[in-house]
Amino acid sequence: MLTAFAQAFKTPDLRKKLLFTLGIIVLYRMGTHVPIPGVSYKNVQICVDQAQQGNSLFGLVNMFSGGALLQITIFALGIMPYITASIILQLLTVVIPRLEALKKEGQAGTAKITQYTRYLTVALAILQGTGLVATARSGALFSGCQVASEIVPNRSIFTTITMVITMTAGTAAVMWLGELITDRGIGNGMSILMFISIASSFPTSLWAIKKQGHLAQGWIEFSTVILVGLVMVALVVFVEQAQRRIPVQYAKRMIGRRSYGGTSTYIPLKVNQAGVIPVIFASSLLYIPALVVQFSNSTSGWATWIKDNFVKGDHPYYIISYFLLIVFFAFFYVAISFNPEEVADNMKKYGGFIPGIRAGRPTAEYLSYVLNRITWPGSLYLGLIALVPTMALVIFGANQSFPLGGTSILIIVGVGLETVKQIESQLQQRNYEGFLR
């Protein structure tokens, strides 16, 4: 592997791509530490130190922003608006015929959908930026902090608009940096920035686990968490690479004097077809009750019940709801992202068939049957990966914002595998020994 790294840096064009990607990453990390105007940085640091010792309601979004959200910096929103916009456009493609037609137009249609995603990202950034400023002004961003209401000393409209515009511009800059990595660097830019945001919080959180115990006990907990993380990474790598290959045979066709077809291929159906999206959906949905209670400031029975059962994340009701939502969204996302009827029609159009299965409707029914069978273990695997860190942290009594959660590990492993594959393919083009050999 070290030899492959050396060979990659010896190749001029690949070296430029790697150095360019590293430069963008450094620039991105610098932006996560630049505070926006109108914020008392001293009070922010006081509240952040207190939040690190308790449960942060905004832990998921803060993780995706690389810790910039709670620091209220120019990259506070990070890439979350872009991720949300991409998911929304992907869901609307199934509902709106115009978007579905654009998706089928190839590169031109994809470019148009990408443009719509950019516009929606800016709109969501304005909305989320306004919500973040309002939350910081009310003191709800750091519940329990004595100086939380003094984070934004100036409450004027001009200051509020300036803060929202700054965070929106920061989101647009992050989106631009990600696209630069995609065009001129290595890997998918947005995925790389997401990878860096999550990985950047690992050292601090891991050391916090060690500091919570005594000298010997702290090292035991630290080593145990590291071991659990490595086992989870191995499990994620194994399942993410697993797929069910459905053989497809194409019949020979005579067009003029030439013969086409007669080849064999397969349809790869991944065990985890939905990726990390069900975990994100479930986490976001379970944040809604806690947010409603926090902003309502109600002391009624229903508010107390939600605070006791759905805020900390270690209650059985929360764990069961989280697991069931992940399973539901796994099936939901697979149902809207993979259309067996469309695949069967395309196979029939080009003379393809699954051996032993008739073309047309029987093929669609067979694909749907296989997809449902492999989605069950995939959804249960997602639920297990998401809950194992929570259960481990409850046992050790550690901070609930510890980053080795299901979402972070799934993203890091997935992005790492895809980036290594891209570097491997470019090395193989130059007859080099790759990473995976």
Residue pairs with C-beta under 8 A, 6 or more apart in sequence:
1 435
3 433
4 423
4 427
4 432
4 433
4 434
4 435
4 437
7 427
7 432
7 433
8 14
8 15
8 18
8 423
8 426
8 427
8 432
9 15
9 18
11 427
11 430
11 432
14 186
14 423
14 426
14 427
17 184
17 185
17 186
18 185
18 186
20 180
20 181
20 184
20 185
21 181
21 185
21 186
21 187
21 192
24 177
24 180
24 181
24 185
24 189
25 192
25 193
25 196
27 177
28 75
28 174
28 177
28 193
28 196
29 66
29 196
29 200
31 68
31 73
31 74
31 75
31 170
31 173
31 174
32 65
32 66
32 67
32 68
32 71
32 73
32 75
32 78
32 197
32 200
33 68
33 71
33 73
34 73
34 74
34 75
35 41
35 44
35 71
35 72
35 73
35 74
36 72
36 73
36 74
36 76
36 163
36 166
36 167
36 170
37 159
37 162
37 163
37 166
38 152
38 153
38 154
38 159
38 160
38 162
38 163
39 72
39 136
39 151
39 152
39 163
40 150
40 151
40 152
40 153
43 147
43 148
43 150
43 151
44 70
44 71
44 72
44 151
46 145
46 147
47 70
47 141
47 142
47 145
47 147
47 148
47 151
48 70
48 71
48 142
50 142
50 144
50 145
51 70
51 142
51 145
52 208
52 399
52 401
53 399
54 144
54 399
55 311
55 312
55 313
55 399
55 400
55 401
56 62
56 70
56 400
56 401
57 143
57 287
57 290
57 291
57 294
57 311
58 69
58 70
58 141
59 400
59 401
60 283
60 284
60 287
60 407
61 69
61 78
61 80
62 68
62 69
62 70
62 401
63 197
63 198
63 201
63 401
63 403
63 405
63 407
63 408
64 78
64 79
64 80
64 83
64 194
64 197
64 198
65 75
65 76
65 77
65 78
65 79
65 80
65 197
66 75
66 78
66 196
66 197
66 198
66 200
66 201
67 197
67 200
67 201
68 75
68 76
68 78
69 76
69 77
69 78
69 132
70 141
70 142
72 132
72 136
72 141
72 151
73 170
74 166
74 167
74 169
74 170
74 173
75 170
75 171
75 173
75 174
76 129
76 132
76 167
76 170
77 125
77 128
77 129
77 132
77 167
77 168
77 170
77 171
77 174
78 171
78 174
78 193
78 197
79 171
79 174
79 175
79 178
79 190
79 193
79 194
79 197
80 128
81 121
81 122
81 124
81 125
81 128
81 171
82 117
82 121
82 171
82 174
82 175
82 178
82 190
83 190
83 194
83 280
84 124
85 117
85 118
85 120
85 121
85 124
86 117
87 277
87 280
88 120
89 99
89 113
89 116
89 117
89 120
90 337
91 336
92 99
93 99
93 100
93 103
93 113
94 100
94 336
99 113
99 116
101 109
102 109
102 110
102 112
102 113
103 109
103 110
103 113
105 112
118 175
121 171
121 172
121 175
122 168
122 171
122 172
125 167
125 168
125 171
125 172
126 164
126 168
129 163
129 164
129 167
129 168
129 171
130 164
132 141
132 167
133 152
133 160
133 163
133 164
133 167
135 141
136 151
136 152
137 149
137 151
137 152
137 155
137 160
138 149
138 295
139 145
139 148
139 149
139 151
140 148
140 294
140 295
141 148
141 151
142 148
142 151
143 294
152 159
152 163
174 193
175 190
177 189
177 193
178 188
178 189
178 190
178 192
178 193
179 189
180 189
181 187
181 188
181 189
181 192
181 193
182 188
182 189
182 190
183 189
185 192
186 192
186 419
186 422
186 423
187 415
187 418
187 419
187 422
188 415
188 418
191 411
191 414
191 415
191 418
191 419
192 415
192 419
194 411
194 415
195 411
195 412
195 415
195 416
195 419
198 403
198 408
198 411
198 412
199 412
201 403
202 403
202 404
205 399
205 401
205 402
205 403
205 404
206 222
206 225
206 226
208 398
208 399
208 402
209 218
209 221
209 222
209 225
209 396
209 398
209 399
209 402
210 218
210 219
210 221
210 222
211 218
212 218
212 221
212 397
212 398
212 399
213 219
213 220
213 221
221 396
221 398
224 392
224 396
225 392
225 396
225 398
225 402
225 404
228 388
228 389
228 392
228 404
229 404
229 409
232 385
232 388
232 389
232 404
232 409
233 409
233 412
233 413
235 381
235 385
236 385
236 409
236 410
236 413
236 414
237 413
237 417
239 271
239 272
239 378
239 381
240 270
240 272
240 410
240 413
240 414
240 417
241 417
242 270
242 271
242 272
243 268
243 269
243 270
243 271
244 268
244 269
244 271
244 370
244 374
245 266
245 267
245 268
245 269
246 266
246 267
246 269
246 354
246 367
246 370
247 264
247 265
247 266
247 354
247 355
248 264
248 265
248 266
248 267
248 347
248 352
248 353
248 354
249 263
249 264
249 352
249 353
249 354
249 355
250 261
250 262
250 263
250 264
250 265
250 350
250 351
250 352
251 261
251 262
251 351
251 352
251 353
252 259
252 260
252 261
252 262
253 259
253 260
253 261
253 351
254 260
261 350
261 351
267 343
267 367
269 338
269 370
269 371
269 374
270 374
270 378
271 374
271 377
271 378
271 381
272 378
272 381
272 382
273 333
273 334
273 337
273 338
273 371
273 374
273 375
273 378
274 329
274 330
274 333
274 334
274 337
274 375
274 378
274 379
274 382
275 410
275 414
276 407
276 410
276 411
276 414
277 329
277 333
278 325
278 326
278 327
278 328
278 329
278 330
278 332
278 333
278 379
278 382
279 326
279 382
279 385
279 386
279 406
279 407
279 410
280 407
281 325
281 329
281 333
282 322
282 325
282 326
282 329
282 386
283 322
283 407
285 325
286 310
286 318
286 321
286 322
286 325
289 306
289 310
290 306
290 307
290 310
290 311
292 306
293 303
293 306
293 307
293 311
296 303
308 315
309 315
309 317
309 318
310 317
310 318
310 321
312 318
312 400
313 319
313 322
313 390
313 400
314 390
314 393
314 394
314 400
319 387
319 390
319 391
322 383
322 386
322 387
322 390
323 383
323 386
323 387
326 379
326 382
326 383
326 386
327 379
327 380
327 382
327 383
330 375
330 378
330 379
330 382
331 372
331 375
331 379
334 371
334 375
338 371
340 363
340 364
340 365
340 367
340 368
340 371
341 364
343 363
343 364
343 367
344 359
344 360
344 361
344 363
344 364
344 367
345 360
346 352
347 353
347 354
347 359
347 363
348 359
348 360
348 363
352 359
353 359
353 363
354 363
354 366
357 363
357 366
382 406
382 410
385 406
385 409
385 410
386 405
386 406
386 407
387 406
388 406
389 402
389 404
389 405
389 406
389 409
390 400
390 405
393 399
393 400
393 402
420 435
420 436
421 436
423 434
423 435
424 434
424 435
424 436
427 433
427 434
427 435
428 434
